[in-house]
Amino acid sequence: MKPQKITLPLDLDEQTSLMKKYVSFDDDTAIKRKLAYTGFFRLRRYGMFLLSKMGRFGKKPPEQMLYDLYNFDERLRLILFAYCKKAEIQLKTNITVGLSNKENSHLFYLHETSYTPTKGNNDKISKQNNVRFFEGFIKDIRNNEKRIRTDSARYPEIKEMRPKGKGENDLLPAEVYFYYIDLGDICPIYSYLRGDLRKEVLRYGYTRKNYGKETTKQFDTWLEAVRNLRNFCAHHLMLSGCHSCVILPEFGEDYVLTSRTDLFSRLYALKKILPNHFSDALKKDLQRLVENSDVDVYGLGILPRDWEEKFERIRLL
């Protein structure tokens, strides 16, 4: 086996020189200051994105455009992260309260009978894969519940959250358990729930009386898209120009989406999952950001020019 070549870290002068591939600047002072804060690979993503849009004009984007885009993206993450949190909190309530009432048990999340190991999938290979992973899925939930319940050093407040008279050996009610988990844990729980329970989550939390199997399948993709969006925001990843996570539009709403993977498709998913009274506030916050930004949001393809009209046409659940 050949020894691997050792590559030394790039120093600030080398990082600055490499940034000239993507952005036009004469004075190194400002960009060195930015690189020292953000790191080379993070800032380069913004430079590469701008160059991909402006390269067709035969020139590099100016330095100030790089800073404007970075600042816009930072403010965009703050807005969307706030609404992802609202969606996550409401969803926890929809699941824990709605299903505890329906099953007449606040421990429904620990019962294998609450789930469908195949996920109701008709494809033979998908069925087999789902069943194979189910054993580990339910084991992880039980181990996680025990860890939270018994680790008093890490969770000293857990004693206050137990129902009166309940001790360490009494299993945690769903509302307590879900308090500690995040969307990454909730996505597989919802996807494995029995069909009637998946529908009950929607009935409890949203406005319609009935939801079909197809809507619960679409909800899976919206939930995954919001989880993906939340992670982008929480880990300070670039949202402008992002393409990830295919979502399925609700029946009759294909015309709303320009793409099933772009940033607007994340907004589509977020509006579907958000408590309905927050959707107008989200739109207004985004409008203010776009109107007050120095970034050409439409010219760079970050959002479609008619995003406000499209957003209004997304039906509430």
C-alpha positions in Angstrom: 0.0 0.0 0.0 1.4 3.4 -1.1 1.9 5.9 1.7 -0.7 8.7 1.5 0.6 12.1 0.5 0.3 14.5 3.5 -1.5 17.7 2.6 -0.8 20.7 4.9 -3.7 23.0 5.9 -4.1 26.1 3.8 -2.8 29.2 5.4 -4.8 32.5 5.2 -2.7 33.8 2.2 -3.4 30.6 0.3 -7.1 30.7 1.1 -7.2 34.3 -0.1 -5.4 33.4 -3.3 -7.9 30.5 -4.0 -10.9 32.8 -3.5 -9.8 34.8 -6.4 -10.9 32.0 -8.6 -14.5 32.8 -7.7 -14.6 36.5 -6.7 -13.1 39.7 -8.0 -11.2 41.8 -5.4 -8.1 43.9 -5.1 -7.6 44.5 -1.4 -7.1 41.3 0.6 -7.9 42.9 4.0 -11.7 42.4 4.1 -11.7 38.9 2.6 -9.0 37.7 5.0 -11.1 39.0 7.9 -14.1 37.1 6.5 -12.1 33.9 5.9 -10.7 34.0 9.5 -14.3 34.0 10.8 -16.1 31.7 8.4 -13.4 29.3 7.2 -12.4 28.8 3.6 -14.7 25.9 2.5 -17.8 27.6 3.9 -17.1 31.0 2.1 -16.0 29.2 -1.1 -19.5 27.7 -1.4 -21.0 31.2 -1.7 -18.3 32.2 -4.2 -18.9 29.1 -6.3 -22.6 29.7 -6.3 -22.2 33.3 -7.5 -19.7 32.4 -10.1 -22.1 29.7 -11.5 -24.7 32.5 -12.0 -22.4 35.2 -13.3 -19.8 33.2 -15.2 -22.1 33.2 -18.3 -21.5 37.0 -18.5 -17.8 36.4 -18.7 -16.9 38.0 -15.4 -16.5 37.2 -11.7 -18.9 38.5 -9.1 -17.5 41.5 -7.1 -16.4 41.0 -3.5 -19.3 43.0 -2.0 -21.8 40.7 -3.7 -20.2 37.8 -1.8 -20.7 39.5 1.5 -24.3 40.5 0.7 -25.2 37.0 -0.2 -23.5 35.6 2.9 -25.4 38.1 5.1 -28.7 37.4 3.3 -28.3 33.7 3.8 -27.6 34.2 7.5 -30.8 36.2 8.0 -32.8 33.6 5.9 -31.6 30.8 8.2 -32.7 32.7 11.3 -36.2 33.1 9.9 -36.6 29.6 8.6 -35.1 28.0 11.7 -37.6 29.9 13.9 -40.5 28.5 11.9 -39.0 25.0 11.7 -39.0 25.1 15.6 -42.7 26.1 15.6 -43.5 23.2 13.2 -41.6 20.7 15.4 -43.2 21.8 18.6 -46.7 21.7 17.2 -46.1 18.3 15.6 -44.9 16.9 18.9 -48.2 18.0 20.5 -50.2 16.6 17.6 -48.6 13.2 18.0 -48.4 12.9 21.8 -51.8 14.3 22.7 -53.7 13.1 19.7 -52.5 9.6 19.9 -52.6 9.3 23.7 -56.3 10.2 23.5 -57.0 7.8 20.6 -55.1 4.8 22.1 -56.2 5.7 25.6 -52.5 5.3 26.6 -49.7 7.8 27.1 -47.3 4.9 26.4 -48.5 4.2 22.8 -45.1 5.1 21.4 -43.5 2.0 23.2 -46.2 -0.5 21.9 -45.3 -2.5 18.9 -49.0 -2.6 18.0 -48.9 1.2 17.4 -46.7 0.5 14.3 -46.8 -1.2 11.0 -43.4 -2.9 10.4 -43.8 -2.9 6.6 -44.9 0.8 6.6 -47.8 -0.4 4.4 -45.5 -0.5 1.4 -46.6 -2.7 -1.6 -43.1 -3.1 -3.0 -41.6 -6.5 -1.9 -38.0 -5.3 -1.4 -39.1 -2.1 0.4 -41.4 -4.2 2.7 -38.5 -6.6 3.5 -36.2 -3.6 4.3 -38.8 -1.9 6.5 -39.4 -5.1 8.5 -35.7 -5.7 8.9 -35.1 -2.2 10.3 -38.2 -2.2 12.5 -36.7 -4.4 15.2 -33.8 -1.9 15.6 -36.2 1.0 15.4 -38.4 -0.2 18.3 -35.3 -1.2 20.3 -33.8 2.2 19.9 -37.0 3.9 21.2 -37.1 1.7 24.3 -33.4 2.2 25.0 -33.7 5.9 24.5 -36.7 6.1 26.9 -34.8 4.2 29.6 -31.7 6.4 29.1 -33.7 9.6 29.6 -35.7 8.2 32.5 -32.7 6.9 34.5 -30.0 9.4 33.7 -30.6 11.9 36.6 -27.2 13.5 36.2 -27.9 14.5 32.6 -31.7 15.1 33.0 -32.1 16.3 36.6 -35.4 18.0 35.8 -37.0 14.6 34.7 -38.2 14.1 38.3 -40.4 17.2 38.0 -41.8 16.1 34.7 -43.0 12.7 35.9 -46.7 12.4 37.0 -47.0 12.7 40.7 -46.1 9.5 42.6 -44.2 8.0 39.6 -40.7 6.8 40.1 -37.7 5.9 38.0 -39.1 2.5 37.0 -42.3 4.0 35.7 -42.1 4.5 31.9 -42.2 8.1 30.6 -45.5 9.5 29.2 -45.3 10.3 25.5 -45.3 14.1 26.1 -42.2 13.8 28.4 -40.4 11.5 26.0 -41.1 13.6 22.9 -39.9 16.7 24.8 -36.4 15.3 24.6 -36.3 14.1 21.0 -36.0 16.0 17.8 -37.3 15.8 14.2 -34.6 13.3 13.3 -36.3 10.9 15.8 -39.9 11.9 14.9 -39.6 11.2 11.2 -39.1 7.4 11.6 -41.8 7.3 14.3 -44.4 8.9 12.1 -43.4 6.8 9.1 -43.8 3.5 11.1 -47.1 4.4 12.8 -50.2 2.4 11.9 -52.2 3.9 9.1 -55.1 5.0 11.3 -52.7 6.6 13.7 -50.9 8.5 10.9 -54.3 9.9 9.8 -55.2 10.7 13.4 -52.1 12.9 13.8 -53.4 15.0 10.9 -57.0 15.1 12.0 -55.9 16.2 15.5 -53.5 18.9 14.3 -55.0 20.3 11.2 -58.4 21.5 9.7 -59.9 18.7 7.7 -62.0 15.9 9.0 -60.5 13.1 6.8 -57.1 12.4 5.3 -56.4 9.6 2.9 -53.4 7.3 2.7 -51.9 9.3 -0.1 -51.8 12.4 2.0 -50.0 10.6 4.8 -47.4 9.4 2.2 -46.9 13.0 1.0 -46.7 14.1 4.7 -43.6 11.8 5.1 -41.8 13.8 2.4 -42.8 17.2 3.8 -41.7 16.1 7.3 -38.3 14.9 5.9 -37.9 18.2 3.9 -38.6 20.3 7.1 -36.1 18.1 9.0 -33.6 18.7 6.3 -34.3 22.4 6.3 -33.9 22.6 10.1 -30.5 20.8 9.9 -29.3 23.2 7.2 -30.3 26.1 9.5 -29.0 24.6 12.7 -25.6 23.8 11.2 -25.2 27.1 9.3 -25.3 25.5 5.8 -25.9 27.5 2.7 -29.6 27.8 1.8 -29.3 29.9 -1.3 -29.4 27.5 -4.3 -29.9 24.4 -2.1 -31.2 21.3 -3.8 -32.0 18.3 -1.6 -34.8 16.1 -0.5 -37.5 15.3 -3.1 -41.0 16.2 -1.8 -44.4 15.1 -3.2 -46.9 17.9 -3.8 -50.4 17.3 -2.5 -52.9 16.1 -5.2 -53.7 18.9 -7.6 -50.8 21.1 -6.5 -48.1 20.1 -9.0 -48.4 23.6 -10.6 -47.3 25.3 -7.4 -43.8 23.9 -7.5 -41.1 24.9 -10.0 -38.9 22.1 -8.7 -39.3 19.3 -6.1 -35.9 19.9 -4.6 -35.3 23.7 -4.5 -35.6 26.1 -1.6 -39.2 27.0 -2.5 -40.1 23.3 -2.2 -38.8 23.6 1.4 -41.2 26.5 2.0 -44.0 24.4 0.5 -43.3 21.6 3.0 -43.0 24.0 5.9 -46.3 25.7 5.2 -48.0 22.3 5.0 -46.6 21.2 8.5 -46.8 24.6 10.3 -49.7 25.4 12.5 -52.0 27.2 10.1 -51.9 30.6 11.9 -48.1 30.9 11.4 -48.1 30.7 7.6 -49.0 34.4 7.0 -46.3 35.4 9.5 -43.7 33.4 7.7 -44.7 35.0 4.3 -44.4 38.5 5.8 -41.0 37.8 7.3 -39.7 36.5 4.0 -41.2 39.5 2.1 -39.4 41.9 4.4 -36.1 40.0 4.0 -36.3 40.0 0.2 -37.4 43.6 0.0 -34.7 44.9 2.3 -31.9 42.8 0.9 -29.1 43.9 -1.5 -29.1 40.5 -3.1 -30.9 39.9 -6.4 -33.0 37.0 -5.1 -34.7 36.4 -8.4 -31.8 36.9 -10.7 -29.8 34.4 -8.7 -32.6 31.9 -8.8 -32.9 31.7 -5.0 -36.7 32.0 -5.2 -39.1 32.1 -8.1 -40.3 35.6 -9.0 -43.9 34.6 -8.3 -43.1 32.9 -5.0 -45.6 35.0 -3.0 -48.4 34.0 -5.3 -47.4 30.4 -5.3 -47.1 30.4 -1.5 -50.7 31.8 -1.2 -51.9 28.9 -3.4 -50.6 26.2 -1.2 -53.6 24.7 0.5 -53.6 24.4 4.3 -53.8 20.9 5.6 
